[in-house]
């Protein structure tokens, strides 16, 4: 294929892991009409724009124009490490979690009266479960909590009745995160467990609660709700408050 066709195919592949092409354009600050020209193979970006795209998707420029349909040279019988890892991650059993929108609540060290509320969008494609988790997006700029912003993408796997959400922050910091949860032993469907997050002072281990939204809230509204909340706030899910105060998480 030509360079333009390779670019178009690769961009379409990369955008599949995001909420929408429009969301990608907003986060890249690229005009949607211009981006569509790249997706249609009508033109290629200049050096500055190509670097912006590569930094956003965490790839190098060669991969942006690479022909992924071409056979890769490799030692016979020795598959690449990435292929082995991917195969291990998607092997059965797949996580017992439905696709949809989940509010994810993190405890805050030394602040028992507060929770950090994130929103996690879970997508199921047969046995493959991927997610995007947005944190602190509506925090006021310059505030302490604004530095906790996150836009994590990753994969969810299931082992020994635990569901692991392993992701990488798409923001410039690019730090990893890991959440390990399982269904709580109560009648209401709610996931509880622990999370490993990277903070300004190093890795932190906190309690985490995940609860699916069943009100069909829009993605935009859900993201606006991704900020620090008080347990006394009447709008907070009362089951989450109860589980937090009972120490089940």
Secondary structure in CASP SS format (residue, H / E / C, confidence):
PFRMAT SS
TARGET T0000
AUTHOR 0000-0000-0000
METHOD secondary structure of the structure
MODEL  1
X C 1.00
X C 1.00
X H 1.00
X H 1.00
X H 1.00
X H 1.00
X H 1.00
X H 1.00
X H 1.00
X H 1.00
X H 1.00
X H 1.00
X H 1.00
X H 1.00
X H 1.00
X C 1.00
X C 1.00
X C 1.00
X C 1.00
X C 1.00
X H 1.00
X H 1.00
X H 1.00
X H 1.00
X H 1.00
X H 1.00
X H 1.00
X H 1.00
X C 1.00
X C 1.00
X C 1.00
X H 1.00
X H 1.00
X H 1.00
X H 1.00
X H 1.00
X H 1.00
X H 1.00
X H 1.00
X C 1.00
X C 1.00
X C 1.00
X C 1.00
X C 1.00
X C 1.00
X C 1.00
X H 1.00
X H 1.00
X H 1.00
X H 1.00
X H 1.00
X H 1.00
X H 1.00
X H 1.00
X H 1.00
X H 1.00
X H 1.00
X C 1.00
X C 1.00
X C 1.00
X H 1.00
X H 1.00
X H 1.00
X H 1.00
X C 1.00
X C 1.00
X C 1.00
X C 1.00
X C 1.00
X C 1.00
X C 1.00
X C 1.00
X C 1.00
X C 1.00
X C 1.00
X C 1.00
X C 1.00
X C 1.00
X C 1.00
X C 1.00
X H 1.00
X H 1.00
X H 1.00
X H 1.00
X H 1.00
X H 1.00
X H 1.00
X H 1.00
X H 1.00
X H 1.00
X C 1.00
X C 1.00
X C 1.00
X C 1.00
X C 1.00
X C 1.00
X C 1.00
X C 1.00
X C 1.00
X E 1.00
X E 1.00
X E 1.00
X E 1.00
X E 1.00
X E 1.00
X E 1.00
X E 1.00
X E 1.00
X C 1.00
X C 1.00
X E 1.00
X E 1.00
X E 1.00
X E 1.00
X E 1.00
X E 1.00
X E 1.00
X E 1.00
X E 1.00
X E 1.00
X E 1.00
X E 1.00
X E 1.00
X E 1.00
X E 1.00
X C 1.00
X C 1.00
X E 1.00
X E 1.00
X E 1.00
X E 1.00
X E 1.00
X E 1.00
X E 1.00
X E 1.00
X C 1.00
X C 1.00
X C 1.00
X C 1.00
X C 1.00
X C 1.00
X C 1.00
X C 1.00
X C 1.00
X H 1.00
X H 1.00
X H 1.00
X H 1.00
X C 1.00
X E 1.00
X E 1.00
X E 1.00
X E 1.00
X E 1.00
X E 1.00
X E 1.00
X E 1.00
X E 1.00
X E 1.00
X C 1.00
X C 1.00
X E 1.00
X E 1.00
X E 1.00
X E 1.00
X E 1.00
X E 1.00
X E 1.00
X E 1.00
X C 1.00
X C 1.00
X C 1.00
X C 1.00
X C 1.00
X C 1.00
X E 1.00
X E 1.00
X E 1.00
X E 1.00
X E 1.00
X E 1.00
X E 1.00
X E 1.00
X C 1.00
X C 1.00
X C 1.00
X C 1.00
X C 1.00
X C 1.00
X C 1.00
X E 1.00
X E 1.00
X E 1.00
X E 1.00
X E 1.00
X E 1.00
X E 1.00
X E 1.00
X E 1.00
X C 1.00
X C 1.00
X E 1.00
X E 1.00
X E 1.00
X E 1.00
X E 1.00
X E 1.00
X E 1.00
X E 1.00
X E 1.00
X E 1.00
X E 1.00
X C 1.00
X C 1.00
X C 1.00
X C 1.00
X C 1.00
X C 1.00
X H 1.00
X H 1.00
X H 1.00
X H 1.00
X H 1.00
X H 1.00
X C 1.00
X C 1.00
X C 1.00
X E 1.00
X E 1.00
X E 1.00
X C 1.00
X C 1.00
X C 1.00
X C 1.00
X C 1.00
X C 1.00
X C 1.00
X H 1.00
X H 1.00
X H 1.00
X H 1.00
X H 1.00
X H 1.00
X H 1.00
X H 1.00
X C 1.00
X C 1.00
X C 1.00
X C 1.00
END
